[in-house]
Amino acid sequence: MAVKTVNSQITDAVTQTNVKVLGEAPAEAVGMSFQSMSNSVGLALENATQTQGGMQQVGNAATSSVVTLIIKAGAS
């Protein structure tokens, strides 16, 4: 039976690839965390902007109603 051996260059290449992947994993995890955080902050700011716009519409409607009441009270 023939002896099956693996070339040491092949095992070195596989080992180096595995070490590279394991070495880069923490940096990738931090990068993904930063991206997730920036996405969350962006959505929060969008929601704040939408809320502010909605409150501006409520304020405009209230002002319009009060001005209408003042004009009616002044006319009578």
Backbone as ProteinMPNN parsed JSONL, in Angstrom:
{"seq_chain_A": "MAVKTVNSQITDAVTQTNVKVLGEAPAEAVGMSFQSMSNSVGLALENATQTQGGMQQVGNAATSSVVTLIIKAGAS", "coords_chain_A": {"N_chain_A": [[0.827, -1.178, 0.0], [0.466, 2.23, -0.791], [2.097, 4.968, 0.749], [0.414, 7.711, 1.961], [1.019, 11.016, 1.884], [0.874, 14.458, 2.794], [1.797, 17.336, 1.123], [4.033, 19.613, 2.611], [3.904, 22.299, 1.973], [1.282, 22.65, 1.227], [-0.106, 22.154, 3.619], [0.931, 24.267, 5.105], [-0.124, 26.454, 3.682], [-2.879, 26.139, 4.124], [-2.951, 26.363, 6.91], [-1.994, 28.991, 7.252], [-4.042, 30.403, 6.018], [-6.189, 29.807, 7.724], [-5.256, 31.003, 10.101], [-5.164, 33.657, 9.28], [-7.903, 34.189, 8.856], [-8.907, 33.83, 11.454], [-7.484, 35.841, 12.727], [-8.486, 38.167, 11.579], [-11.116, 38.196, 12.366], [-11.954, 39.555, 14.863], [-11.677, 42.284, 14.128], [-13.471, 42.48, 12.01], [-15.839, 41.947, 13.384], [-16.027, 44.172, 15.076], [-16.276, 46.152, 13.134], [-18.745, 45.432, 12.001], [-20.355, 45.906, 14.213], [-20.078, 48.686, 14.457], [-21.281, 49.491, 12.061], [-23.888, 48.593, 12.469], [-24.587, 50.161, 14.675], [-24.409, 52.76, 13.577], [-26.433, 52.609, 11.69], [-28.655, 52.297, 13.371], [-28.605, 54.738, 14.758], [-29.029, 56.476, 12.628], [-31.658, 55.743, 11.867], [-33.0, 56.496, 14.202], [-32.636, 59.277, 14.123], [-34.045, 59.854, 11.781], [-36.628, 59.171, 12.628], [-36.969, 61.091, 14.644], [-36.971, 63.413, 13.105], [-39.269, 63.04, 11.562], [-41.189, 63.058, 13.603], [-40.888, 65.663, 14.567], [-41.733, 67.098, 12.316], [-44.415, 66.272, 12.223], [-45.356, 67.355, 14.635], [-45.076, 70.032, 14.038], [-47.073, 70.338, 12.134], [-49.306, 69.903, 13.768], [-49.039, 72.104, 15.455], [-49.391, 74.196, 13.584], [-52.061, 73.752, 12.814], [-53.365, 74.169, 15.262], [-52.715, 76.861, 15.734], [-54.009, 78.057, 13.563], [-56.677, 77.462, 14.184], [-57.012, 78.895, 16.587], [-56.538, 81.549, 15.718], [-58.708, 81.817, 13.996], [-60.818, 81.7, 15.869], [-60.252, 84.039, 17.312], [-60.626, 86.0, 15.351], [-63.357, 85.634, 14.808], [-64.384, 86.294, 17.326], [-63.681, 88.965, 17.47], [-65.189, 90.04, 15.417], [-67.773, 89.922, 16.307]], "CA_chain_A": [[0.0, 0.0, 0.0], [1.268, 3.448, -0.903], [1.993, 5.898, 1.878], [-0.168, 8.971, 1.511], [1.481, 12.158, 2.67], [0.456, 15.757, 2.267], [2.916, 18.248, 0.934], [4.095, 20.586, 3.704], [3.491, 23.602, 1.456], [-0.181, 22.684, 1.258], [-0.536, 22.332, 5.017], [1.279, 25.643, 5.484], [-1.078, 27.378, 3.054], [-4.15, 25.998, 4.835], [-2.752, 26.909, 8.244], [-1.91, 30.45, 7.154], [-5.384, 30.907, 5.716], [-6.971, 29.727, 8.957], [-4.753, 32.018, 11.033], [-5.597, 34.952, 8.755], [-9.336, 34.33, 9.125], [-9.083, 34.018, 12.893], [-6.912, 37.126, 13.097], [-9.325, 39.259, 11.093], [-12.476, 38.099, 12.909], [-12.324, 40.629, 15.793], [-11.818, 43.555, 13.413], [-14.736, 42.427, 11.276], [-16.927, 42.037, 14.36], [-16.124, 45.574, 15.488], [-16.81, 46.88, 11.986], [-20.176, 45.152, 11.903], [-20.995, 46.603, 15.328], [-20.133, 50.102, 14.11], [-22.282, 49.679, 11.016], [-25.201, 48.427, 13.09], [-24.827, 51.34, 15.508], [-24.676, 53.92, 12.728], [-27.756, 52.4, 11.115], [-29.635, 52.573, 14.42], [-28.619, 56.186, 15.0], [-29.674, 57.084, 11.465], [-33.104, 55.528, 11.966], [-33.501, 57.323, 15.305], [-32.704, 60.661, 13.652], [-35.169, 59.939, 10.845], [-37.86, 59.189, 13.418], [-37.057, 62.395, 15.306], [-37.338, 64.399, 12.088], [-40.682, 62.816, 11.241], [-41.975, 63.503, 14.752], [-40.84, 67.117, 14.582], [-42.61, 67.559, 11.242], [-45.795, 66.048, 12.649], [-45.701, 68.333, 15.67], [-45.215, 71.326, 13.35], [-48.412, 70.349, 11.538], [-50.261, 70.084, 14.862], [-48.926, 73.509, 15.858], [-50.015, 75.034, 12.55], [-53.511, 73.584, 12.902], [-53.817, 74.831, 16.485], [-52.609, 78.307, 15.513], [-55.077, 78.427, 12.636], [-57.951, 77.414, 14.916], [-57.048, 79.999, 17.552], [-56.691, 82.785, 14.958], [-60.1, 81.835, 13.536], [-61.65, 82.066, 17.028], [-60.001, 85.446, 17.64], [-61.282, 86.807, 14.315], [-64.804, 85.545, 15.037], [-64.707, 87.031, 18.536], [-63.528, 90.391, 17.159], [-66.23, 90.446, 14.485], [-69.081, 89.971, 16.968]], "C_chain_A": [[0.873, 1.244, 0.0], [1.041, 4.339, 0.313], [1.493, 7.234, 1.337], [0.312, 10.079, 2.438], [1.017, 13.435, 1.987], [1.679, 16.645, 2.208], [2.882, 19.313, 2.026], [3.703, 21.984, 3.235], [1.977, 23.748, 1.481], [-0.672, 22.891, 2.682], [-0.203, 23.726, 5.523], [0.267, 26.637, 4.925], [-2.422, 27.338, 3.778], [-4.05, 26.62, 6.224], [-2.709, 28.434, 8.21], [-3.272, 31.07, 6.854], [-6.251, 30.895, 6.967], [-6.544, 30.786, 9.961], [-5.198, 33.406, 10.581], [-7.065, 35.195, 9.073], [-9.569, 34.592, 10.613], [-8.534, 35.366, 13.356], [-7.775, 38.303, 12.688], [-10.71, 39.272, 11.721], [-12.814, 39.213, 13.896], [-12.52, 41.976, 15.093], [-13.124, 43.589, 12.626], [-15.918, 42.557, 12.217], [-17.119, 43.48, 14.819], [-16.702, 46.415, 14.351], [-18.301, 46.671, 11.824], [-20.94, 45.854, 13.025], [-21.136, 48.088, 15.023], [-21.193, 50.37, 13.051], [-23.691, 49.564, 11.588], [-25.559, 49.642, 13.934], [-25.152, 52.56, 14.653], [-26.039, 53.807, 12.051], [-28.839, 52.739, 12.136], [-29.74, 54.066, 14.703], [-29.295, 56.906, 13.841], [-31.181, 56.937, 11.507], [-33.713, 56.369, 13.084], [-33.624, 58.787, 14.872], [-33.825, 60.848, 12.631], [-36.495, 59.999, 11.596], [-38.042, 60.523, 14.117], [-37.489, 63.474, 14.319], [-38.803, 64.272, 11.719], [-41.581, 63.316, 12.368], [-42.02, 65.027, 14.81], [-41.747, 67.698, 13.497], [-44.076, 67.391, 11.599], [-46.237, 67.05, 13.7], [-45.837, 69.737, 15.072], [-46.587, 71.43, 12.713], [-49.477, 70.545, 12.604], [-50.239, 71.535, 15.334], [-49.57, 74.451, 14.86], [-51.532, 74.95, 12.624], [-54.062, 74.289, 14.136], [-53.779, 76.344, 16.32], [-53.73, 78.793, 14.603], [-56.426, 78.454, 13.343], [-58.078, 78.582, 15.885], [-57.229, 81.332, 16.837], [-58.126, 82.915, 14.45], [-61.026, 82.241, 14.674], [-61.474, 83.537, 17.39], [-60.701, 86.355, 16.633], [-62.795, 86.792, 14.503], [-65.202, 86.344, 16.268], [-64.61, 88.538, 18.286], [-64.629, 90.905, 16.264], [-67.579, 90.588, 15.189], [-69.182, 90.982, 18.051]], "O_chain_A": [[1.886, 1.309, 0.696], [-0.072, 4.441, 0.83], [2.055, 7.805, 0.403], [0.032, 10.065, 3.636], [0.802, 13.479, 0.776], [2.487, 16.687, 3.136], [1.82, 19.855, 2.332], [3.213, 22.779, 4.036], [1.452, 24.835, 1.726], [-1.556, 23.714, 2.924], [-0.972, 24.306, 6.289], [-0.15, 27.561, 5.624], [-3.032, 28.38, 4.019], [-4.961, 27.323, 6.662], [-3.323, 29.092, 9.05], [-3.608, 32.133, 7.376], [-6.966, 31.859, 7.241], [-7.393, 31.402, 10.606], [-5.567, 34.24, 11.409], [-7.434, 36.284, 9.512], [-10.341, 35.478, 10.978], [-9.074, 35.964, 14.286], [-7.796, 39.327, 13.371], [-11.416, 40.275, 11.615], [-13.896, 39.788, 13.78], [-13.436, 42.724, 15.436], [-13.802, 44.616, 12.585], [-16.903, 43.214, 11.88], [-18.25, 43.951, 14.937], [-17.53, 47.295, 14.59], [-19.04, 47.614, 11.543], [-22.049, 46.342, 12.809], [-22.178, 48.686, 15.291], [-21.921, 51.359, 13.131], [-24.579, 50.34, 11.236], [-26.701, 50.101, 13.913], [-26.072, 53.313, 14.972], [-26.722, 54.814, 11.862], [-29.826, 53.395, 11.803], [-30.839, 54.595, 14.869], [-30.056, 57.849, 14.057], [-31.91, 57.886, 11.218], [-34.815, 56.897, 12.935], [-34.599, 59.457, 15.211], [-34.484, 61.888, 12.619], [-37.379, 60.782, 11.247], [-39.158, 61.038, 14.18], [-38.285, 64.349, 14.661], [-39.502, 65.275, 11.577], [-42.618, 63.929, 12.113], [-43.071, 65.611, 15.074], [-42.45, 68.68, 13.736], [-44.892, 68.268, 11.312], [-47.366, 67.538, 13.662], [-46.633, 70.54, 15.557], [-47.204, 72.495, 12.744], [-50.447, 71.269, 12.383], [-51.289, 72.128, 15.584], [-50.23, 75.411, 15.256], [-52.216, 75.966, 12.509], [-55.108, 74.935, 14.068], [-54.715, 77.035, 16.724], [-54.331, 79.836, 14.86], [-57.226, 79.363, 13.126], [-59.144, 79.19, 15.987], [-58.001, 82.171, 17.301], [-58.696, 84.006, 14.474], [-61.933, 83.047, 14.467], [-62.445, 84.209, 17.737], [-61.3, 87.362, 17.013], [-63.445, 87.829, 14.37], [-66.243, 87.002, 16.267], [-65.393, 89.304, 18.848], [-64.98, 92.083, 16.332], [-68.445, 91.315, 14.702], [-70.234, 91.113, 18.677]]}, "name": "protein", "num_of_chains": 1, "seq": "MAVKTVNSQITDAVTQTNVKVLGEAPAEAVGMSFQSMSNSVGLALENATQTQGGMQQVGNAATSSVVTLIIKAGAS"}
